[in-house]
């Protein structure tokens, strides 16, 4: 039997904005999922299994004491994205099973993609699904009804070989930087392998993936995330001779094409795209400058990737939670979408240096004037810095651009006029009135000669 395993999709279509980590290309996930399903069908897959992180539900929506009435529209969009996934899976013409992961809403997942049966026979195999959750410290656990299902599956007297599906990692132990493996991972692996009933155990969660390994009678696989380059999924072929498993083989399919690096315009956020030059508020204070959306549309129409790189020391200084910053960015993306344009990614630095209220809020990329965010974006998004620009309103923006090897442009919005005055008669880069004027200069090629 041929099984296509897809995991960690992090889809955002109706939900505004981007996943918290820009390397996760959630806004292209609908196209990636469609491509994976089509490719799997053409390769002769008989079943599709998805092991979590189906929809990238914004983490702030799970916060305590949220205003439910105010969040109604947000949850409608979440539901719409699950329904989009359901239509795609139903339309692929193959049997499918999808279990949730930690960024998913288990409730909406169950209502839109179904909550069972947790044990399902497809062809000659028995698929057992586990809806495990993270516990204290984000450590995955298998408890309550999920552990009872695990116990009963290993005692199942039926003849069908089993395939176990879960989001989190059973083996190997992958806890560096984040706890990806179950607290009881070694016990789950031992019992699974010793049972003689489980031929294949499929997980996601750890986005780089891990090579399949066979221990006892079970092959364990941690498949790479579809949402990250090179946008992979795995195909498993289980050869059966009656009730006996002859072999388990796998193929990894990378959907990404080799494409030339793109030119880009990097954009400061505060005072360049939105009205406040310094931002210490929630999403209600996010308002676009009049020139922002038309400028971004013009740049996108001329083939530029649009990447926001913003210092947000408000997090390190204690004025905002990381989740609040995510919500502000989603609000900005929503306002831009209303104007018919979107940015490709948002990179932000929460660092406040010696003034940080806590070390836990002082980790991440170095802020501008460091080129760290620009260089990371170039590596993750395949951008050509030699053909790129940065538009900002502060000396740190200009210094970061020069350090990264991109052409800087100062705008007079935000703190731009004060920056220009401080330069006096020796401006350090071209200066324009606003983002719209800068965009016209960029697409006209005049900044290349500046």
Residue pairs with C-beta under 8 A, 6 or more apart in sequence:
1 46
1 47
1 122
1 123
1 124
1 125
1 237
1 238
1 240
2 43
2 44
2 45
2 46
2 47
2 235
2 236
2 237
2 238
3 45
3 46
3 47
3 48
3 49
3 163
3 200
3 235
3 236
3 237
3 238
4 36
4 37
4 40
4 43
4 45
4 47
4 48
4 49
4 94
4 233
4 234
4 235
5 49
5 50
5 51
5 202
5 221
5 223
5 233
5 234
5 235
5 236
6 33
6 36
6 37
6 40
6 48
6 49
6 50
6 223
6 226
6 233
7 50
7 51
7 52
7 53
7 101
7 167
7 202
7 203
7 204
7 205
7 223
7 224
7 225
7 226
7 233
8 52
8 53
8 101
8 204
8 205
8 207
8 224
8 225
8 226
8 227
8 228
9 29
9 32
9 33
9 50
9 53
9 54
9 55
9 85
9 225
9 226
9 227
10 19
10 24
10 26
10 29
10 53
10 55
10 56
10 103
10 225
10 227
11 26
11 29
11 30
11 33
11 54
11 55
11 56
11 81
11 84
11 85
11 227
12 18
12 19
12 26
12 27
12 29
12 55
12 56
12 81
13 27
13 29
13 30
13 80
13 81
13 84
14 76
14 77
14 78
14 80
14 81
14 84
15 55
15 56
15 57
15 58
15 74
15 77
15 78
15 81
15 330
16 77
16 330
16 331
16 333
16 334
16 337
17 58
17 326
17 329
17 330
17 332
17 333
17 334
17 346
18 24
18 26
18 27
18 329
18 333
18 345
18 346
19 26
19 56
19 227
20 59
20 322
20 326
22 345
22 346
22 347
22 377
22 380
22 381
23 228
23 229
23 380
24 56
24 207
24 225
24 227
24 228
25 32
25 227
25 228
25 229
25 231
26 56
26 227
27 342
29 56
29 226
29 227
30 84
30 88
32 226
32 227
32 231
32 255
33 85
33 88
33 226
34 88
35 231
35 255
36 226
36 231
36 233
36 253
36 255
37 48
37 88
37 89
37 92
37 94
38 92
39 253
39 255
40 48
40 92
40 94
40 233
40 235
41 92
41 93
41 94
43 235
43 253
45 94
45 235
46 94
46 95
46 122
46 123
47 94
47 95
47 96
47 97
47 122
47 123
47 127
48 89
48 92
48 94
48 95
48 96
48 97
49 96
49 97
49 98
49 127
49 163
49 165
49 202
50 89
50 96
50 97
50 98
50 99
51 99
51 101
51 165
51 166
51 167
51 202
51 203
51 204
51 205
51 223
52 99
52 100
52 101
52 102
52 104
52 166
52 167
52 168
52 204
52 205
53 101
53 102
53 103
53 104
53 167
53 204
53 205
53 225
53 227
54 82
54 85
54 98
54 100
54 101
54 104
54 109
54 113
55 78
55 81
55 82
55 85
55 103
55 104
55 105
55 108
55 109
56 103
57 78
57 103
57 104
57 105
57 108
58 74
58 326
58 327
58 330
59 103
59 323
59 326
60 66
60 323
60 324
60 326
60 327
61 71
61 74
61 75
61 78
61 105
62 105
63 323
75 108
78 105
78 108
79 108
79 111
79 112
82 105
82 108
82 109
82 111
82 112
82 113
83 112
85 98
85 112
85 113
86 112
86 113
89 96
89 98
89 113
95 122
97 120
97 122
97 127
97 129
97 165
98 109
98 113
99 129
99 130
99 131
99 165
99 166
99 167
100 106
100 109
100 110
100 131
100 167
101 167
101 168
101 204
101 205
102 133
102 134
102 138
102 167
102 205
106 131
106 133
109 115
115 131
116 129
118 128
118 129
118 130
118 131
118 149
119 126
119 127
119 128
119 129
119 149
119 153
120 126
120 127
120 129
121 127
121 160
124 160
124 161
124 240
125 160
125 161
125 162
125 163
125 199
125 238
126 156
126 158
126 160
126 161
126 162
126 163
127 162
127 163
127 165
128 149
128 150
128 153
128 162
128 163
128 164
128 165
129 165
129 166
130 142
130 146
130 149
130 150
130 164
130 165
130 166
131 146
132 140
132 141
132 142
132 143
132 146
132 166
132 167
132 168
132 182
133 140
133 141
134 140
134 141
134 168
135 141
135 143
135 183
137 179
138 178
138 179
139 179
139 182
139 183
140 167
140 168
140 169
140 179
140 180
140 181
140 182
140 183
140 205
141 182
141 183
141 184
142 150
142 166
142 182
142 184
142 188
150 188
150 191
153 162
153 164
153 197
153 198
154 191
154 192
154 195
154 197
154 198
156 162
156 197
159 243
160 243
161 197
161 198
161 199
161 238
161 240
161 243
161 245
162 197
162 198
162 199
163 198
163 199
163 200
163 201
163 202
163 238
164 192
164 198
164 200
164 201
164 202
165 202
166 201
166 202
166 203
167 203
167 204
167 205
168 180
168 181
168 182
168 203
168 205
169 180
169 181
169 182
169 185
169 203
169 205
169 206
169 210
169 222
170 181
170 182
170 185
170 188
170 189
170 192
170 201
170 203
170 220
171 181
171 185
171 186
171 189
171 213
171 215
171 220
172 181
172 210
172 213
172 222
173 181
173 185
173 186
174 180
174 181
174 206
174 210
174 222
175 181
180 205
180 206
182 188
189 215
189 220
192 198
192 201
192 218
192 220
193 215
193 216
193 217
193 218
194 216
195 217
195 218
196 216
196 217
197 217
198 217
198 218
199 217
199 218
199 219
199 238
199 245
199 248
200 218
200 219
200 221
200 236
200 238
200 248
201 218
201 219
201 220
201 221
202 221
202 223
202 236
203 220
203 221
203 222
203 223
204 222
204 223
204 225
205 222
206 222
207 224
207 225
207 227
207 228
208 224
208 225
209 222
209 223
209 224
209 225
209 232
210 221
210 222
212 219
212 220
212 221
212 234
212 250
213 219
213 220
214 220
214 248
217 245
219 236
219 248
219 250
221 234
221 236
221 250
223 232
223 233
223 234
223 252
224 232
224 233
224 252
225 232
226 232
226 233
226 255
229 256
229 380
229 382
230 254
230 255
230 256
231 254
231 255
231 256
232 252
232 253
232 254
232 255
233 252
233 253
233 255
234 250
234 251
234 252
234 253
235 250
235 251
235 252
235 253
236 248
236 249
236 250
237 247
237 248
237 249
237 250
237 251
238 245
238 247
238 248
239 245
239 246
239 247
239 248
239 249
240 246
259 382
260 384
261 378
261 382
261 383
261 384
262 303
262 304
262 305
262 381
262 382
262 383
262 384
263 303
263 304
263 305
263 383
263 384
263 387
263 388
264 304
264 305
264 306
264 307
264 344
264 377
264 378
264 381
264 383
264 384
264 385
264 387
264 388
264 389
264 406
265 299
265 304
265 305
265 306
265 307
265 388
265 389
265 390
265 391
265 439
265 442
266 307
266 308
266 309
266 374
266 377
266 388
266 389
266 390
266 391
266 401
266 406
267 273
267 296
267 306
267 307
267 308
267 309
267 343
267 390
267 391
267 392
267 435
268 308
268 309
268 310
268 368
268 390
268 391
268 392
268 393
268 394
268 397
268 414
269 279
269 308
269 310
269 332
269 346
269 348
270 276
270 277
270 278
270 279
270 310
270 414
271 277
271 393
271 394
271 413
271 414
271 415
271 416
272 289
272 292
272 391
272 392
272 393
272 411
272 413
272 414
272 435
273 288
273 289
273 292
273 296
273 308
273 332
273 435
274 286
274 287
274 288
274 289
274 292
274 332
275 287
275 288
275 289
276 285
276 287
277 393
277 414
277 415
279 285
279 312
279 314
279 328
280 314
280 319
280 320
281 328
282 320
282 324
282 327
282 328
283 324
283 327
283 328
283 330
283 331
286 328
286 331
286 332
286 335
287 335
288 332
288 335
288 336
288 339
289 413
289 434
289 435
291 413
291 434
291 435
291 436
291 437
292 336
292 435
293 335
293 336
293 339
293 340
293 341
294 339
294 436
294 439
295 434
295 435
295 436
295 438
295 439
296 306
296 336
296 341
296 343
296 435
296 439
297 339
297 340
297 341
298 436
298 439
298 440
298 443
299 306
299 439
299 442
299 443
300 306
300 341
302 442
302 443
304 388
304 442
305 344
305 381
305 383
306 341
306 342
306 343
306 344
307 343
307 344
307 345
307 346
307 347
307 377
307 381
307 383
308 329
308 343
308 345
308 346
308 347
308 348
309 347
309 348
309 368
309 373
309 374
309 377
309 390
309 400
310 346
310 347
310 348
310 349
311 348
311 349
311 367
311 368
311 396
312 320
312 325
312 348
312 349
312 350
313 349
313 350
313 351
313 352
313 353
313 355
313 367
314 320
314 325
314 350
315 321
315 322
315 325
315 350
315 352
315 361
316 350
316 351
316 352
316 353
316 355
316 356
316 357
316 361
316 362
317 352
317 355
317 356
317 357
318 357
318 358
318 361
320 328
322 350
322 361
325 348
325 350
329 346
329 348
333 342
333 343
333 346
336 342
336 343
344 381
345 377
345 380
345 381
347 365
347 373
347 376
347 377
348 364
348 373
349 364
349 365
349 366
349 367
349 368
349 372
349 373
350 361
350 362
350 363
350 364
351 362
351 363
351 364
351 365
351 366
351 367
352 361
352 362
353 362
356 362
365 372
365 373
365 376
366 372
366 373
367 373
367 396
368 392
368 394
368 396
368 397
368 399
368 400
369 395
369 396
369 397
369 399
369 400
369 403
370 400
370 403
371 400
371 401
371 403
371 404
373 400
374 385
374 390
374 400
374 401
374 404
374 406
375 385
375 404
377 383
378 384
378 385
378 388
378 404
385 404
385 405
385 406
386 405
388 406
388 407
389 401
389 406
389 407
389 408
389 409
389 442
389 447
390 397
390 398
390 400
390 401
390 404
390 406
390 407
390 408
390 409
391 397
391 408
391 409
391 411
391 435
391 438
392 398
392 400
392 401
392 408
392 409
392 410
392 411
393 410
393 411
393 412
393 413
393 414
393 415
393 416
393 419
394 414
394 415
394 416
394 419
395 419
395 422
395 428
397 408
397 410
398 408
398 410
398 419
398 428
398 429
401 407
401 408
401 429
402 408
407 429
407 447
407 448
407 450
408 428
408 429
408 430
409 429
409 430
409 431
409 432
409 438
409 441
409 442
409 447
410 416
410 419
410 420
410 427
410 428
410 429
410 430
410 431
410 432
411 431
411 432
411 433
411 434
411 435
411 437
411 438
412 420
412 431
412 432
412 433
412 434
413 433
413 434
413 435
416 431
420 427
420 431
429 450
430 441
430 447
430 450
432 438
432 441
438 447
441 447
